[in-house]
């Protein structure tokens, strides 16, 4: 066919570089060999050759006139050359074949409670296939008729090939089934392990109906009963849909393979894969495993055995040379998807593409608009952001790269690139083996900022990205391989300081977590080859990590280690450092330069600046020496990441930005401008020196850095003694406050345990001047007023104590409960919230206290930020409420609310079987039990004296004492149904009562609808 032919249907073809070409599609007769012509669509155009799709080319091969064999995609294997595993004897051609494992009938966990659920409406298309399937399974002995108190509904599932699978909805049964240890391996770990094999040939084996091959003990069968067309059946074999079936099946198959001494393989339940460097090797391994499985009693279908092949599909992933790839049919399926029209369709789309997230850089940031419309609190609105994200993620799937293989060895470089973008951290892992010009990606990760992470400082965000990257990389390459960390900003320096900077926003616990993981990973290995090495390198070509151009850092070549300098180069090496200290009432800085060959130091001093300023002045001092002596090259060694990064490339960026960053002048701009001008006339190479190295591992470079560090220190004799005394008082005040306002001896021990030596005189002076301690002492002198005494001047509802308790996060995302106790009776109100905030505090008080019990005169709480802020103060003043904060570190001040918090937690734990699981479903009843409790000597809150009635707006209140605090029965308004038990806890407007029902609901009920009951329940 000539190349200038044109078809009727226009199409556009896009290349990986972003370009596109308009061509046409036509149908023509095609043959690779000149025989067996077939009609097939091809792409062509006026200035383009005829293009055949890989879907056609991969069907086979042809031999050219010279006898060379041409194959496309998966190389076609000639039957006479390599025997395929599917042709082995013993494999079944029956699509519904079921084996029977030769083991004892399995004893499985039995449900603790009888579950009987009726069958719900099923898909009409599934009725006939399921009916035939049940008859077939009954004939095979997999199921049998029964009569059981258990029953679960059938849940038919359509397979990808259009057939139906008989599964039962065992969700109700699963909830009451005792747990057992899981034995199914993690799918991601299997993928990492298979990547590390880097095999050339593969074969897969899928056991036919593996669950139905495992016999169950007779006493375990009744719980699996289901009903179909009026007849109840149960499973004689392991059913699908039960939560322990995968674990039991995987374990039995694994046992059979181990007993038969199977060759090396990977197993995920009933899917098995073998690999090797030749087809013969894989074929032998596959034969051995198939023989073991058949002898054990399993059945294997011919259609479920694939290979040996150089490209194969396992766990839904296409494997080739140890690389993970997205299958072509999955790519076509995703590319053909239409935009979702509701939340459910959006969630389904995200479920499909989310499985391949490791292949897509910035996945989380791309699909963020799609996740936004799936949230329960948001309405489904498909706007421009969603359309753009939908199309972009489909294009990313189409152009996704293969991942792997994971290789090991001392010459293999594992580079982890991390960056903190505007919307979240991103990181990617690359591997480069000797002889490769470009590295291969092992995975891409990204996520959005969570909670307070968006408020982190830029340095903390970079550390967060590095922390997440190190965690992910360790799962892929293990913890033994060396990791070259390439962050956008240096992070290891902060980690080895093992302390947070004064401006940090992340909590101390978060910093401790970062330091522990990264430093531990860095210390793995030998001193000459640490587990993590921070490197200066370029980003992978063509990869965008979500950074704006003004945030990118240009990285330059660094100086070699000092011990690798030649004898001619060492005279031009200088070590720099700077320090700062308070002298008298002023800051004093000192910059120093150390020459290792001359063994002399030169210094400069000044006042009013910081240690960072001194480090920059030290660079100027080194440049002065090099210019004065006309050095050809200056080798600078510094332990300051700020200085090193500036000289490596930030100066160029600042200069292009007119010495501004994001519209603001950079710090110490005149100094940097002077340094930049001088660097244009002198060749300067810079190396960062790690200042935190043990003496046993210190090299000559580290010892020289210690020399300049000593030279930069300000002499102790220059420090004003009076200022030393003031500094000691400051530290003593910090120790006293942080330790919880303890006594003199306790504060001294607390500080000593943390490496701080304080004098007893300084601690005594701080305690004597402490206002909080004075308030606590005054409170201790006052005789405590127990129940009733302290609150005698208040009537019911006029005074409350409130607090928050923390519980495990519920399914609705709530993990805090606002507890409110009425101080005269001990009546408890609760209000669950997702976050302990001032807004939720006001909302809980409005709903649970003001609306039910009237506006109080006094509310007491601790000093938490959710209580002590401007919003609470304004709200309390508007309602005329006196808000009193408890004395810090004085437990009796908040004794009542703390007792009720403990009582509520104890009740929730008892109702949850010893745990706080499902506390949200038990909270209403637990509050009821706390309010209706009592003892032999004391009545509960509900049986206390007459409460203060809630005043109505216009209806006069009729006082009726006979109902208050007593058990009542609420008659339904329609006179239908049973009366509901409750407690009349307050009088409402007119002849009404506020009643707390046993189910936790609060209602204002007319007295005519109430029947007086007994107090004891």
Secondary structure, 3 states (H helix, E strand, C coil): CCCCCCCCEEEEEECCCCCEEEEEEEEEEECCCCCCCEEEEEEEECCEEEECCHHHHCCCEEECCCCCEEECCCCCCCCCCCCCHHHCCCCECCCCCCCCCCCCCECCCCCCCCCECCCCCCCCCHHHHHHHHHHHHHHCCCEEECCCCCEECECCEECCCCCEECCECCHHHHHCCCCCCCCCCCHHHHHHHHHHHCCCEEEEEEEECCHHHCEECHHHHHHHCEEECCEEEEECECCCCCCCHHHHHHHHHHHHHHHCCCCCCEEECCEEEEEECCHHHHHHHHHHHHHHHHHHCCEEEEEEEEEEECEEEECCEEEECCEEECCHHHHHHHHCCCCCCCHHHHHHHHHHHHCCHHHCCCHHHHHHHHHHHHCCCCCCCCCHHHHHHHHHHHHHHHCCCCECCCCCCCCCEEEEEEEECCCCEEEEEEEECCCCCCCEEEEEEECCCCHHHHHCCHHHHHHHHHHHHHHHHHHHHCCCCCEEEEECCCCHHHHHHCCCCCCCCCCHHHHHHHHHHHHHHHHCCECCECCEEECCCCCCCCCCCCCCHHHCCCCCCCCCCHHHCCCCCHHHEEEEEEEEEEECCEEEEEEEEEECCCCEEEEEEEECCCHHHHHHHHHHHHHHHHHHCCCCEEEEEECCHHHHHHHHHHHHHHHHCCCEECCEECCCHHHHHHHHHHHCCCEEEEEECCCCCCHHHCCHHHHHHHHHHHHHCCCHHHCCHHHHHHHHHHHHHHHHHHCCCCCHHHHHHHHHHCCCCCCHHHHHHHHHHCHHHHHHHHHHHCCCCCCCCCCCCCCCCCEEEEEEEECCCCCCCCCEEEEEEECCCCCEEEEEECCCCHHHHHHHHHHHHHHHHCCCCEEEECCCCCCCCHHHHHHHHHCCCEEEECCCCCHHHHHHHHHHHHHHHHHHHHHCCCCCCCHHHHHHHHHHHHHHCCCCCCCCHHHCCCCCCCCCCCCCECCCCCCCCCEEEECCCCCCCCCEEEEEEEECCECEEEEEECCCCEEEEEHHHEEECCCCC
